[in-house]
């Protein structure tokens, strides 16, 4: 890319550095502005002190420290993409050296830049408690510069005990009150640390916690809390969840086993993405609901009197037909229904059981989408059921391995609802 009013600069050792140094400040700043800020330190480190001064004062919106990560491990060794091609392995010692290089890189950038504010800091690499003092320093610097969005993700290829995770600090940094979004993945966040964040971040609107082995009884409770979006997932040590958040709009929770949670007060909650049991005390509030049905039994659903958008995820619908039918009929104002069939197990016909009672028509359901459709008998019967009750249906989208027979079958089904658009993907 060529900069305006500038000449081509050739780098040839010291002479090249001298020629670059002769460029006006505005041209040098223009060159630096084309570099991602976290790379500018590396690119300019061999140049003059003048370049370094310009870099340190360059305004930036944020830092994103991410490098390609190894993709597999075996017997205490890890492979990265290049090694996969060469058939070579990286040892754990190699990884430690890579971590040291990564830490040095982030330190150089965070410490050298003299800007007064940054909006965002994102760090993703194989770090753990051994790097705690460095990570704490990065957080301190970011908070001092009034960071608004903070994201830390420290995965591990090998097994990591819970006491080896980087522990998120439970202390107040100057500037923490400006934080609006916090995402912590593979980080040790205790109940106390979570409570500390919620108590000291009055501007916080988004909190995302994933794979935190220290969470046991997380509580979200503060009458003045601005929090709008809460996501807690894959934290297997959790036993209960309690929520009292006056401004909460969406809540996502994903876990392999059932955990009781209590929503004591959430008058603005309209979006729920939940993988286990549903708190029916808030059913009347929900406008958007996303449910994973893998562990859910067949309860007696209340009326979802505000629900407009329903997404259900399941492995197959052979043993979930009654559940799906109950959900749909408990949602009289439903506008859009989406079914994601993630993994096909054993298919059985179950529509006979679901059809013993007269199906209740739905005059609001206008769009149906089914992902993973294979044309199995139980799937065809479920689509037939939807076509029967959705008297105002406008569109049905079907994603799957649509062979000629399946397509013909789908077209035949659409005869039950003339005028509706059929899209096969």
C-alpha positions in Angstrom: 0.0 0.0 0.0 1.4 3.4 -1.0 1.1 6.4 1.3 0.3 9.8 -0.2 3.1 12.3 -0.7 5.7 9.7 0.2 8.6 8.1 -1.7 9.4 4.4 -1.8 11.8 3.6 1.1 14.3 0.8 0.7 15.6 -0.9 3.9 19.3 -1.8 3.6 20.7 -2.0 7.1 21.7 1.2 8.9 21.5 3.3 5.7 17.9 2.2 5.4 17.2 3.2 9.0 18.8 6.6 8.3 16.6 7.2 5.2 13.4 6.2 7.1 14.4 8.6 9.9 14.4 11.5 7.4 10.7 11.1 6.7 8.4 13.7 8.2 6.5 12.8 11.4 3.1 12.7 9.6 4.4 10.2 7.1 5.9 8.0 9.9 2.7 8.2 11.8 0.8 7.2 8.6 3.1 4.1 8.2 2.5 3.1 11.8 -1.2 3.5 11.5 -1.4 0.7 9.0 0.1 -1.7 11.5 -2.0 -3.5 14.1 -1.0 -1.7 17.4 0.2 -4.9 19.1 2.6 -5.5 16.1 3.9 -2.0 15.8 6.4 -2.5 18.7 7.9 -5.5 17.0 8.1 -3.8 13.6 9.7 -0.6 14.9 12.0 -2.0 17.6 15.0 -2.0 15.2 14.4 1.6 14.1 15.4 4.9 15.6 14.4 6.3 19.0 12.2 8.8 17.1 10.1 5.9 15.7 9.7 4.5 19.2 8.6 7.9 20.5 6.0 8.2 17.7 4.7 4.6 18.4 4.3 5.3 22.1 2.1 8.3 21.4 0.1 6.6 18.6 -3.6 6.6 19.5 -5.1 3.0 19.5 -8.6 1.7 20.1 -7.4 -1.6 21.6 -5.0 -4.5 21.6 -5.6 -8.1 20.3 -2.9 -10.5 21.4 -3.6 -13.7 19.6 -1.2 -16.1 17.7 -1.9 -19.4 15.9 -2.4 -22.1 18.6 -1.3 -25.8 18.4 -4.2 -28.0 17.4 -3.5 -31.4 19.0 -1.5 -33.1 21.6 -0.3 -36.6 22.3 1.8 -38.1 25.1 2.9 -34.8 26.5 3.7 -33.4 23.1 1.7 -30.9 21.0 1.4 -30.3 17.3 0.9 -27.0 15.5 -0.2 -26.6 12.0 3.3 -26.5 10.6 4.4 -29.5 12.6 1.4 -31.4 11.3 2.7 -31.0 7.8 6.3 -31.8 8.7 5.3 -34.7 11.0 7.1 -33.2 13.9 5.9 -32.6 17.5 6.5 -29.7 19.9 7.5 -30.8 23.4 6.1 -29.2 26.5 9.4 -27.4 27.0 8.9 -25.9 23.5 5.5 -24.7 24.6 7.0 -23.1 27.7 9.5 -21.2 25.5 6.7 -20.1 23.3 4.8 -18.8 26.3 7.8 -16.9 27.5 8.1 -15.2 24.1 4.4 -14.4 24.2 4.6 -12.9 27.6 7.6 -10.8 26.6 5.7 -9.5 23.5 2.7 -8.5 25.5 4.8 -6.9 28.2 6.7 -4.8 25.7 3.6 -3.5 24.1 1.6 -2.8 27.2 4.4 -1.2 29.1 5.9 0.9 26.2 2.7 2.4 24.9 2.0 5.8 26.6 -1.5 6.4 25.3 -3.9 7.6 28.1 -6.8 5.2 27.1 -7.6 2.0 25.4 -11.0 0.7 24.6 -10.3 -3.1 24.4 -7.8 -5.7 25.5 -8.0 -9.3 24.2 -5.4 -11.9 25.2 -5.5 -15.6 24.1 -2.7 -18.0 24.6 -1.7 -21.1 26.7 -1.1 -19.2 30.0 -1.9 -20.3 33.5 -1.1 -19.5 37.1 2.7 -19.4 36.4 2.1 -16.2 34.5 -0.1 -14.6 37.1 2.1 -11.6 38.0 2.4 -10.7 34.3 -1.3 -11.0 33.6 -2.2 -9.0 36.7 0.1 -6.3 35.4 -1.6 -6.2 32.0 -5.0 -6.0 33.7 -3.7 -3.2 36.0 -2.4 -1.2 33.0 -5.6 -1.7 31.0 -7.8 -0.6 34.0 -5.6 2.4 34.5 -6.3 3.3 30.9 -10.0 3.0 31.4 -10.5 -0.2 29.3 -14.1 -0.9 28.4 -13.8 -4.4 27.0 -11.6 -7.1 28.5 -11.3 -10.6 27.2 -8.9 -13.3 28.6 -8.8 -16.8 27.2 -6.1 -19.2 28.5 -6.8 -22.7 27.0 -4.7 -25.8 27.7 -3.9 -28.8 25.5 -3.0 -31.0 28.5 -5.0 -31.7 31.6 -4.9 -28.7 34.0 -6.0 -29.0 37.7 -8.3 -26.4 39.0 -5.5 -24.8 41.2 -3.3 -24.3 38.1 -5.8 -21.9 36.3 -4.9 -18.3 36.3 -7.0 -16.8 39.2 -8.9 -13.7 38.3 -7.9 -11.0 41.0 -10.2 -10.0 43.8 -8.8 -6.5 44.2 -9.9 -3.1 43.0 -7.8 -1.5 40.2 -8.1 2.2 39.5 -10.3 2.5 36.4 -12.3 -0.7 36.8 -15.5 1.3 37.0 -15.2 2.0 33.2 -15.5 -1.7 32.3 -18.6 -2.5 30.2 -17.8 -6.0 28.9 -15.9 -8.8 30.6 -15.2 -12.2 28.9 -13.2 -14.8 30.9 -12.6 -18.2 29.2 -10.5 -20.9 30.9 -9.8 -18.6 33.8 -10.2 -19.3 37.5 -13.1 -17.1 38.6 -14.3 -17.8 42.1 -17.7 -16.9 43.6 -16.0 -14.1 45.5 -14.2 -12.8 42.4 -17.5 -12.7 40.4 -19.2 -10.9 43.3 -16.3 -8.4 43.4 -16.6 -7.7 39.7 -20.4 -7.1 39.9 -20.0 -4.9 43.0 -17.2 -2.7 41.5 -18.2 -2.4 37.8 -21.2 -0.1 37.7 -21.0 0.2 33.9 -20.8 -3.6 33.2 -23.4 -4.7 30.7 -22.0 -8.0 29.4 -20.4 -10.8 31.5 -19.3 -14.1 29.9 -17.7 -16.8 32.0 -16.7 -20.1 30.4 -14.9 -23.1 31.9 -14.2 -21.6 35.3 -13.6 -24.5 37.7 -13.8 -22.3 40.8 -17.4 -21.2 40.4 -19.7 -23.1 42.8 -22.6 -20.9 43.8 -22.5 -17.8 41.5 -24.8 -15.1 42.5 -25.9 -12.1 40.4 -27.5 -9.6 42.8 -27.4 -5.9 42.9 -30.3 -3.5 42.8 -28.3 -0.9 40.8 -26.7 -3.4 38.4 -26.6 -2.4 34.7 -25.9 -5.9 33.6 -27.9 -6.8 30.4 -26.2 -10.0 29.1 -25.0 -12.9 31.2 -23.4 -16.1 29.8 -22.2 -18.9 32.1 -21.1 -22.2 30.4 -19.1 -25.4 30.8 -18.2 -24.8 34.5 -18.8 -28.2 35.9 -18.3 -27.3 39.6 -21.4 -25.1 39.7 -24.1 -26.4 42.1 -26.6 -23.5 42.1 -27.1 -20.2 40.3 -29.1 -17.2 41.7 -30.0 -14.1 39.8 -31.6 -10.8 40.8 -30.8 -8.3 38.1 -33.2 -5.5 37.2 -31.7 -4.8 33.8 -30.9 -8.3 32.6 -32.2 -8.9 29.1 -30.5 -12.3 28.1 -29.2 -15.2 30.0 -27.3 -18.2 28.5 -26.3 -21.2 30.5 -24.8 -24.4 29.1 -23.7 -27.4 31.2 -23.8 -31.2 30.9 -25.7 -31.8 34.1 -28.8 -30.3 35.6 -28.2 -27.5 38.1 -31.0 -25.6 39.9 -31.1 -21.9 39.3 -33.3 -19.3 40.7 -34.3 -16.0 39.0 -35.7 -14.0 41.9 -36.0 -10.7 40.0 -35.4 -10.0 36.3 -38.3 -8.0 34.9 -36.6 -7.2 31.6 -35.4 -10.8 30.8 -36.7 -11.7 27.3 -34.0 -14.1 26.0 -33.1 -17.4 27.5 -30.6 -19.9 26.1 -30.6 -22.8 28.5 -29.4 -26.4 28.2 -31.2 -28.0 31.1 -34.3 -27.3 33.3 -36.4 -24.2 32.8 -37.4 -21.8 35.5 -41.1 -21.5 34.8 -41.5 -18.5 37.1 -40.2 -16.3 34.2 -42.0 -18.1 31.4 -44.4 -15.3 30.8 -41.6 -12.8 30.3 -39.7 -14.6 27.5 -39.8 -13.3 23.9 -36.9 -15.5 22.6 -36.2 -18.9 24.0 -33.4 -21.3 22.9 -33.5 -24.7 24.6 -31.2 -27.8 24.5 -33.4 -30.8 25.0 -30.7 -33.4 25.6 -31.4 -33.7 29.3 -34.9 -32.3 29.6 -37.7 -34.5 30.6 -41.4 -33.9 29.7 -42.7 -31.4 32.2 -46.1 -29.7 32.2 -45.2 -26.4 30.5 -46.8 -23.2 31.6 -48.1 -20.7 28.9 -45.3 -18.8 27.3 -47.6 -15.8 26.7 -44.9 -13.5 25.3 -42.8 -16.0 23.3 -42.3 -15.1 19.6 -39.1 -17.1 18.7 -38.4 -20.6 19.8 -35.2 -22.6 18.9 -34.9 -26.3 20.1 -31.7 -28.4 19.9 -31.8 -32.2 20.1 -30.0 -35.3 19.0 -33.1 -36.8 17.4 -36.8 -36.3 17.7 -37.9 -39.9 18.2 -38.1 -39.5 22.0 -38.6 -35.7 22.0 -41.8 -35.5 20.0 -44.1 -35.0 22.9 -41.8 -32.5 24.4 -41.6 -30.5 21.1 -45.4 -30.6 20.7 -45.9 -29.5 24.3 -43.6 -26.5 23.9 -45.2 -25.4 20.7 -48.7 -25.7 22.0 -47.6 -23.8 25.2 -46.6 -20.9 23.0 -49.8 -19.6 21.4 -48.2 -16.4 20.0 -45.2 -18.2 18.5 -44.0 -16.5 15.2 -40.9 -18.5 14.4 -39.8 -22.0 15.2 -36.4 -23.5 14.5 -35.3 -27.1 15.2 -31.6 -28.2 15.1 -31.1 -31.9 14.9 -27.4 -32.2 15.9 -26.9 -36.0 15.9 -29.1 -38.7 14.5 -29.5 -41.6 16.8 -32.2 -44.3 16.6 -35.3 -43.1 14.9 -38.8 -44.3 15.9 -42.2 -43.1 14.9 -43.9 -41.3 17.8 -46.5 -39.1 16.2 -49.2 -41.6 17.1 -48.7 -40.9 20.8 -48.5 -37.1 20.2 -51.6 -37.1 18.1 -53.9 -38.8 20.5 -55.2 -35.3 21.5 -56.5 -32.9 19.0 -53.7 -30.5 17.9 -54.3 -26.9 18.7 -54.0 -24.6 15.7 -51.5 -21.7 15.9 -52.6 -18.7 13.8 -49.3 -16.7 14.4 -46.7 -19.2 13.4 -45.3 -18.0 10.1 -41.8 -19.4 9.7 -40.5 -22.9 10.4 -36.8 -23.9 10.0 -35.4 -27.5 10.4 -31.7 -28.1 10.3 -30.4 -31.7 10.0 -33.5 -33.1 8.2 -32.9 -36.5 6.7 -36.4 -37.5 5.7 -36.8 -40.1 8.5 -40.4 -41.1 9.2 -40.5 -39.4 12.5 -39.2 -36.2 11.0 -41.8 -36.3 8.2 -44.5 -36.9 10.7 -43.4 -33.9 12.8 -43.3 -31.6 9.7 -46.8 -32.9 8.9 -47.9 -31.9 12.5 -46.4 -28.4 12.0 -48.1 -27.9 8.7 -51.4 -29.0 10.3 -51.3 -26.5 13.2 -49.6 -23.5 11.5 -52.7 -22.2 9.6 -50.9 -19.0 8.6 -47.5 -20.5 7.6 -45.6 -18.4 5.1 -42.2 -20.2 4.8 -40.6 -23.5 5.7 -36.9 -24.0 5.4 -35.3 -27.4 5.5 -31.6 -28.0 5.7 -30.2 -31.5 5.3 -29.1 -34.3 3.0 -32.0 -33.8 0.6 -31.9 -36.6 -1.9 -34.5 -36.8 -4.7 -36.9 -38.9 -2.6 -36.6 -36.5 0.3 -37.3 -33.5 -1.9 -40.3 -35.1 -3.5 -41.6 -36.0 -0.1 -41.1 -32.5 1.2 -43.0 -31.1 -1.8 -45.8 -33.5 -1.2 -46.0 -32.3 2.4 -46.3 -28.7 1.2 -49.6 -29.5 -0.5 -51.1 -29.5 3.0 -50.3 -25.8 3.2 -50.7 -24.2 -0.2 -49.3 -20.7 -0.6 -46.4 -21.3 1.8 -42.8 -20.9 0.4 -40.7 -24.0 0.6 -36.9 -23.6 0.7 -34.6 -26.6 0.5 -31.0 -26.1 1.5 
